[in-house]
C-alpha cells in the first residue's frame, strides 16, 4: 500500500476540479492571519469531509471559513499562490482552479478575479494553471446575470487564463438557468455544471439536454445510485465527461 501511495504521488497528474477556497491548508490560513478559532473549525470540517458519510451542510461549512479568510485582494492573491504551490508539490502538471467571484473588503468581483489571475500569471512553477469561474446557484437571476457579465468582461481581458464557467453551490437551493449558460457559451466560455449532487431528476434532465462540456459529480445519475434510467440513457448518448472534488485520504 505504501508503494501505491508513492506511485500516486510521483506520477504527473491533471486536476480538473479544484475549488480554490476548498483547497486551503492550515499553513495557508495561518499566513492569511485567520483566527485560531476559525483554523480549528476548518480542521474539524476537513476531518468531517474525510469521513465516508458526511452531509452537504458539513461540506459547505469549509467554504464559509475559507471565504472569511479571503475577503480582500491581498488574501485572495496569497491563497491562490499557496494552492498552486500545494498542487505542484503533489506533482500536478495541469491545474484548473475554480472559484466564485465575490465582493469583499474594498474588493469588487472584478478585483477578486484579477487577484486570482495575477497570482496565476506570477506563478514561477512548472505547472499550467487555468481558471474556471463559478455562478452560485443560490443567487437570483439578476445576481447571476451580473456575475456572468463580469466574467465575460474579464474573459476578454484574460483570454489565456479564464477558460470556463461553472454552476455550483448548495444543490438544495436555486435552479439551473439554461439561457444564462447559453450566453456564457456564446461568449466563448466552456461550461462545467455541477449536476446530480442530490436527487433532482428534472434538473438533471435539463442540464443533460443543454449539453455542458463537463459535469460535476453526477452522484445521482446512474440507476444503481437512485438515478433516473431515462437520464442515464441520455447521458450515455451525450457522452459528457464527469469531474469530481474528492477529499484527500
C-alpha positions as CSV (number, residue, x, y, z in Angstrom):
1,X,0.0,0.0,0.0
2,X,2.9,2.3,0.8
3,X,4.3,1.8,-2.7
4,X,1.0,2.7,-4.2
5,X,0.9,6.0,-2.3
6,X,4.4,6.8,-3.6
7,X,3.5,5.9,-7.1
8,X,0.3,8.0,-7.0
9,X,2.3,11.0,-5.6
10,X,5.1,10.8,-8.1
11,X,3.1,10.4,-11.4
12,X,2.2,13.6,-13.3
13,X,-1.4,14.5,-12.7
14,X,-4.2,16.6,-14.2
15,X,-6.5,18.3,-11.6
16,X,-9.8,19.4,-13.2
17,X,-12.0,20.0,-10.1
18,X,-10.1,22.1,-7.5
19,X,-12.2,24.7,-5.7
20,X,-9.8,27.4,-4.6
21,X,-11.5,28.0,-1.2
22,X,-11.9,24.3,-0.6
23,X,-8.1,23.7,-1.1
24,X,-6.6,25.9,1.6
25,X,-4.3,24.3,4.1
26,X,-3.8,25.1,7.8
27,X,-0.5,26.7,6.9
28,X,-2.1,28.9,4.3
29,X,-4.9,30.0,6.7
30,X,-2.2,31.0,9.3
31,X,-0.4,33.1,6.6
32,X,-3.7,34.8,5.9
33,X,-3.9,35.7,9.7
34,X,-7.0,33.6,10.0
35,X,-8.2,33.5,13.7
36,X,-7.1,30.3,15.6
37,X,-10.8,29.5,16.3
38,X,-11.5,29.6,12.6
39,X,-8.5,27.4,11.8
40,X,-9.6,24.9,14.3
41,X,-13.1,25.0,12.8
42,X,-11.6,24.4,9.4
43,X,-9.6,21.5,10.7
44,X,-12.7,20.0,12.2
45,X,-14.6,20.4,9.0
46,X,-11.9,18.9,6.8
47,X,-11.8,15.9,9.1
48,X,-15.5,15.6,8.6
49,X,-15.0,15.6,4.8
50,X,-12.7,12.6,5.1
51,X,-15.5,10.6,6.7
52,X,-17.2,8.0,4.5
53,X,-20.5,9.6,5.4
54,X,-21.0,13.4,5.5
55,X,-23.8,15.8,4.9
56,X,-23.8,18.6,2.3
57,X,-24.2,21.2,5.1
58,X,-20.9,19.9,6.6
59,X,-19.2,20.2,3.2
60,X,-20.2,23.8,2.8
61,X,-19.1,24.8,6.3
62,X,-15.5,24.6,5.0
63,X,-16.2,27.2,2.3
64,X,-17.6,29.6,4.9
65,X,-14.4,29.6,6.9
66,X,-12.2,29.9,3.8
67,X,-14.3,32.8,2.5
68,X,-13.8,34.7,5.7
69,X,-10.1,34.3,5.3
70,X,-10.0,35.5,1.7
71,X,-12.1,38.7,1.9
72,X,-9.6,41.1,0.4
73,X,-7.3,41.3,-2.7
74,X,-4.1,40.5,-0.9
75,X,-5.6,37.4,0.8
76,X,-7.0,36.1,-2.5
77,X,-3.7,36.6,-4.2
78,X,-1.8,34.8,-1.4
79,X,-4.3,32.0,-1.2
80,X,-4.1,31.3,-4.9
81,X,-0.3,31.2,-4.9
82,X,-0.4,28.8,-1.9
83,X,-2.9,26.5,-3.5
84,X,-0.9,26.4,-6.8
85,X,2.2,25.5,-4.8
86,X,0.5,22.7,-2.9
87,X,-0.8,21.1,-6.2
88,X,2.7,21.5,-7.7
89,X,4.2,19.7,-4.7
90,X,1.7,16.8,-5.4
91,X,3.1,16.6,-9.0
92,X,0.1,18.1,-10.7
93,X,1.2,19.4,-14.1
94,X,-2.1,20.9,-15.2
95,X,-4.5,22.6,-12.8
96,X,-7.9,24.1,-13.3
97,X,-8.8,26.2,-10.3
98,X,-12.5,27.1,-9.9
99,X,-13.9,29.9,-7.7
100,X,-16.9,32.2,-7.4
101,X,-16.2,35.9,-8.0
102,X,-17.4,37.9,-4.9
103,X,-17.0,41.3,-3.4
104,X,-15.3,41.8,-0.1
105,X,-13.3,44.3,1.9
106,X,-12.6,47.1,-0.5
107,X,-12.8,44.4,-3.3
108,X,-15.2,44.1,-6.2
109,X,-15.9,41.0,-8.2
110,X,-13.5,42.3,-10.9
111,X,-10.8,42.8,-8.2
112,X,-11.3,39.3,-6.9
113,X,-10.9,37.7,-10.4
114,X,-7.9,39.9,-11.2
115,X,-6.2,38.9,-7.9
116,X,-6.6,35.2,-8.8
117,X,-5.4,35.7,-12.4
118,X,-2.4,37.8,-11.3
119,X,-1.4,35.0,-8.9
120,X,-1.7,32.5,-11.7
121,X,0.4,34.7,-14.1
122,X,3.0,35.3,-11.4
123,X,3.4,31.6,-10.8
124,X,7.1,30.6,-11.5
125,X,6.5,26.8,-11.1
126,X,6.3,24.2,-13.8
127,X,2.6,23.8,-13.7
128,X,0.0,25.0,-16.2
129,X,-2.9,26.8,-14.4
130,X,-6.2,27.8,-15.9
131,X,-9.3,29.4,-14.2
132,X,-13.0,28.4,-14.2
133,X,-15.3,31.0,-12.7
134,X,-18.5,29.9,-10.9
135,X,-22.1,31.1,-10.7
136,X,-23.6,30.5,-7.3
137,X,-26.9,28.7,-7.7
138,X,-28.3,30.4,-4.6
139,X,-28.2,33.8,-6.5
140,X,-31.2,35.4,-8.2
141,X,-31.3,35.5,-12.0
142,X,-30.3,39.2,-11.7
143,X,-27.3,38.5,-9.5
144,X,-26.3,35.6,-11.7
145,X,-26.5,37.8,-14.8
146,X,-24.4,40.4,-13.1
147,X,-21.8,37.8,-12.3
148,X,-21.8,36.4,-15.8
149,X,-21.3,39.9,-17.3
150,X,-18.3,40.4,-15.0
151,X,-16.9,37.0,-16.0
152,X,-17.4,37.7,-19.7
153,X,-15.7,41.1,-19.3
154,X,-12.7,39.5,-17.5
155,X,-12.6,36.7,-20.1
156,X,-11.9,39.3,-22.7
157,X,-9.1,40.8,-20.6
158,X,-7.5,37.4,-19.7
159,X,-8.4,35.0,-22.5
160,X,-5.5,32.7,-22.0
161,X,-6.3,32.1,-18.3
162,X,-10.1,32.1,-18.0
163,X,-11.3,29.1,-19.8
164,X,-14.8,28.3,-18.5
165,X,-17.7,28.9,-16.3
166,X,-19.2,26.6,-13.5
167,X,-22.5,26.3,-11.8
168,X,-22.1,25.3,-8.2
169,X,-23.2,25.9,-4.6
170,X,-25.7,24.2,-2.4
171,X,-27.7,21.9,-4.7
172,X,-30.7,22.2,-2.4
173,X,-31.1,25.9,-3.4
174,X,-31.7,27.6,-6.7
175,X,-32.1,26.1,-10.1
176,X,-30.3,25.8,-13.4
177,X,-31.0,28.6,-15.9
178,X,-30.2,27.4,-19.5
179,X,-30.3,30.9,-21.0
180,X,-27.6,32.1,-18.7
181,X,-25.2,29.4,-19.8
182,X,-26.1,29.7,-23.5
183,X,-25.0,33.3,-23.2
184,X,-21.8,32.1,-21.5
185,X,-21.2,29.6,-24.3
186,X,-21.8,32.3,-26.9
187,X,-19.2,34.4,-25.1
188,X,-16.5,31.8,-25.7
189,X,-16.6,30.0,-22.3
190,X,-16.6,26.3,-21.8
191,X,-19.3,25.1,-19.4
192,X,-18.9,22.9,-16.4
193,X,-22.1,22.2,-14.5
194,X,-22.4,20.7,-11.0
195,X,-25.2,18.1,-11.5
196,X,-26.9,15.4,-9.6
197,X,-25.3,16.1,-6.2
198,X,-28.8,15.4,-4.8
199,X,-31.7,13.5,-6.4
200,X,-33.3,16.0,-8.8
201,X,-34.3,14.2,-12.0
202,X,-36.0,17.2,-13.6
203,X,-32.9,19.4,-13.3
204,X,-30.5,16.6,-14.3
205,X,-32.5,16.1,-17.5
206,X,-32.5,19.9,-18.2
207,X,-28.7,20.1,-17.7
208,X,-28.1,17.0,-19.9
209,X,-30.2,18.4,-22.7
210,X,-28.2,21.6,-22.5
211,X,-25.1,19.5,-23.0
212,X,-22.3,21.2,-21.0
213,X,-18.7,20.4,-21.7
214,X,-18.3,18.7,-18.4
215,X,-20.4,17.6,-15.4
216,X,-19.5,17.9,-11.8
217,X,-20.0,14.9,-9.5
218,X,-23.2,13.5,-11.1
219,X,-23.7,11.4,-8.0
220,X,-27.4,10.6,-8.5
221,X,-27.2,9.8,-12.2
222,X,-26.6,6.1,-12.5
223,X,-29.8,4.0,-11.9
224,X,-27.9,1.9,-9.4
225,X,-27.5,5.0,-7.3
226,X,-31.0,6.3,-7.4
227,X,-30.6,7.8,-10.9
228,X,-33.4,8.0,-13.4
229,X,-32.9,5.4,-16.2
230,X,-34.0,7.8,-18.9
231,X,-31.5,10.4,-17.7
232,X,-28.8,7.7,-17.7
233,X,-29.7,6.8,-21.3
234,X,-29.5,10.5,-22.2
235,X,-26.1,10.8,-20.5
236,X,-24.7,7.9,-22.5
237,X,-25.9,9.5,-25.7
238,X,-24.3,12.8,-24.8
239,X,-21.0,11.3,-23.6
240,X,-20.2,14.2,-21.2
241,X,-17.1,13.8,-19.1
242,X,-17.5,14.0,-15.3
243,X,-15.1,15.5,-12.8
244,X,-15.4,15.5,-9.0
245,X,-13.8,17.1,-6.0
246,X,-12.6,14.4,-3.7
247,X,-11.2,14.8,-0.1
248,X,-7.5,13.7,0.5
249,X,-7.4,10.4,2.2
